[in-house]
Amino acid sequence: MKKPQRTVTALCLVVLGALLAVLLAGCGSSKPDLTKLSVPALFHKASAAVAKKKYISLSGRIASSNGLAGTGLDLHYVDGDSYGEITLGNGAQLRIESVGGKTWFKPNAAFWRAQMGKDAAAILRVIAGRWILANPDNANFGQVLQLASRDFIAKQVLDPKIPAAKGSVTTIAGTDCIPLRLKAGTLYLNASTALPVRVAGTGKSGSGAADFSYAKVSAPIAPTAKQQVDLSSLTGQ
């Protein structure tokens, strides 16, 4: 006797049954509920979630209370490297590039004029449009080096020692978030993953907000030898 063969219809039913089993199993699953975690636990979970991300971007603007356009922030971290820019309401701009443990920054002419006044012209002639190598031993470069490191997020934004109070779940940019009320603002964490979504606040100089993104971005490129200058070789500091 010939063995009975499955018809096309029978095979389709088998496949359909397997797909339904997978789909129905998925329907029973739910996203993690982090709302019951303590504030320190949320900070720790957020830090761990951020540490797993290859790409982190932080972009926003601070609206100055004195009527100026304020400060714009656009930073991108790719593993241990980073790049981005900070813009000020007076047209000043500071670009940052950090690759392989070295950090460079490039202020525009408006930045130098705002900081150095009549001495800006002499500095601009020396710098000649090149990137400046930030010397980690020079305290003047502290803030630049801090922003260039993704540790800035863990140590300044997600420090579990920061006093905070947990609020009710709210929606930010279409995402359910747990708000952590800080002394001068609010940090919004994804209610399912604990990843930071937005940080917003109000201070003496104005109010503003910055949004986090974890989408892929291009990698930073270190300046060539001709494109950079080490100020310590010029000033001895």
KALINZI-V455096 format. One record per residue. N is the residue number from 1. PHI is phi in degrees with one decimal (* if undefined). OMEGA is omega in whole degrees, -180 to 180 (NA if undefined). Layout:
n: <N:N>
phi: <PHI:PHI>
omega: <OMEGA:OMEGA>
//
This chain:
n: <1:2:3:4:5:6:7:8:9:10:11:12:13:14:15:16:17:18:19:20:21:22:23:24:25:26:27:28:29:30:31:32:33:34:35:36:37:38:39:40:41:42:43:44:45:46:47:48:49:50:51:52:53:54:55:56:57:58:59:60:61:62:63:64:65:66:67:68:69:70:71:72:73:74:75:76:77:78:79:80:81:82:83:84:85:86:87:88:89:90:91:92:93:94:95:96:97:98:99:100:101:102:103:104:105:106:107:108:109:110:111:112:113:114:115:116:117:118:119:120:121:122:123:124:125:126:127:128:129:130:131:132:133:134:135:136:137:138:139:140:141:142:143:144:145:146:147:148:149:150:151:152:153:154:155:156:157:158:159:160:161:162:163:164:165:166:167:168:169:170:171:172:173:174:175:176:177:178:179:180:181:182:183:184:185:186:187:188:189:190:191:192:193:194:195:196:197:198:199:200:201:202:203:204:205:206:207:208:209:210:211:212:213:214:215:216:217:218:219:220:221:222:223:224:225:226:227:228:229:230:231:232:233:234:235:236:237>
phi: <*:-77.4:-70.7:-63.5:-101.7:-70.9:-79.1:-58.4:-62.0:-64.2:-63.6:-62.0:-65.9:-63.7:-62.7:-62.1:-63.2:-65.8:-64.6:-62.5:-62.5:-67.2:-63.9:-66.6:-64.1:-68.6:-65.1:-79.8:-83.1:-142.8:-71.6:-58.9:-102.5:-97.6:-65.3:-88.7:-70.7:-72.3:-61.3:-59.5:-65.4:-66.1:-60.9:-64.2:-66.3:-64.8:-61.8:-65.9:-67.4:-66.2:-61.9:-84.9:-88.9:-73.6:-114.8:-138.1:-123.5:-134.4:-134.2:-176.4:-148.9:-105.5:-82.4:-69.6:-75.3:-93.9:92.0:-76.2:-65.7:91.8:-108.4:-106.5:-126.9:-145.3:-119.4:-134.0:-115.0:-125.3:53.8:-91.6:-102.6:-161.1:-162.0:159.5:-152.0:-121.3:-117.5:-110.4:-63.9:-89.1:91.8:-72.0:-141.8:-128.7:-95.5:-126.7:-140.5:-132.8:-140.2:59.8:88.8:-110.5:-125.1:-121.5:-139.1:-137.1:-79.2:-86.1:-61.2:-62.5:-63.2:-62.9:-64.3:-68.7:-88.9:-114.5:60.8:-68.0:-82.1:-62.3:-59.8:-66.9:-65.7:-62.0:-68.0:-72.0:-69.9:53.0:74.5:-88.7:-77.0:-102.3:-75.4:-81.2:-83.6:-64.4:-85.9:-101.8:-60.7:-65.4:-97.3:-55.8:-67.7:-62.8:-65.6:-65.7:-68.2:-72.6:-97.3:-68.1:-62.2:-55.4:-68.5:-69.1:-87.8:-104.7:-102.9:-115.1:-70.2:-64.1:-83.9:-69.2:-63.2:-153.5:-124.6:-81.6:-106.8:-77.8:-57.5:-136.2:-101.1:-124.6:51.6:80.1:-117.0:-68.3:-130.2:-97.7:-82.9:-110.6:-78.4:-99.5:-60.7:-129.0:171.7:-141.5:-107.3:-105.4:-108.3:-55.1:-67.1:-104.2:-113.5:73.1:-64.9:-61.6:-109.4:-156.7:-126.7:-135.5:-164.5:-135.1:-135.8:-63.4:-89.9:146.3:-130.4:-176.6:-151.4:-134.9:-104.9:-97.6:-139.7:-124.4:-76.8:-64.1:-130.0:-70.2:-82.9:-70.6:-123.4:-68.4:-62.9:-73.3:-57.9:-74.7:-92.0:-132.7:-143.0:-101.4:-61.2:-63.1:-74.8:-97.0:-107.5:79.6:-115.5>
omega: <176:177:180:179:177:177:177:-179:-180:179:179:-180:178:179:-179:179:180:179:179:179:179:-179:-179:177:179:-178:-179:-179:180:179:179:178:-177:-174:-177:179:176:180:177:179:178:177:-180:-180:178:179:180:-180:179:-178:-179:-176:177:-177:175:176:179:-176:179:-178:175:178:-176:180:-179:175:178:-178:178:-176:177:-177:180:-175:-179:180:179:-171:-179:180:-180:173:179:-179:175:180:-179:-176:-179:179:179:-179:178:178:-178:177:-178:-177:174:178:176:-178:176:174:-178:174:175:-176:-180:178:-179:180:180:-176:-171:178:-176:179:-176:-177:-179:179:-179:179:-179:-178:177:175:-178:174:180:177:-179:180:-178:179:-180:-177:-180:-179:-175:-177:179:-180:179:180:-178:-178:178:173:177:-179:-178:-174:-177:-175:-173:179:-178:178:179:177:-178:177:-177:178:179:-179:178:-178:178:179:177:-178:174:-175:172:179:173:-177:-180:-178:-177:180:-177:174:-178:179:176:-174:-179:-175:-176:177:176:179:-179:170:-177:-178:179:179:-178:-175:179:-180:-180:-179:177:-179:177:175:-178:178:180:176:180:-179:177:-180:-179:176:175:-179:-179:-177:-175:177:177:-177:-178:179:180:-174:-178:180:NA>
//
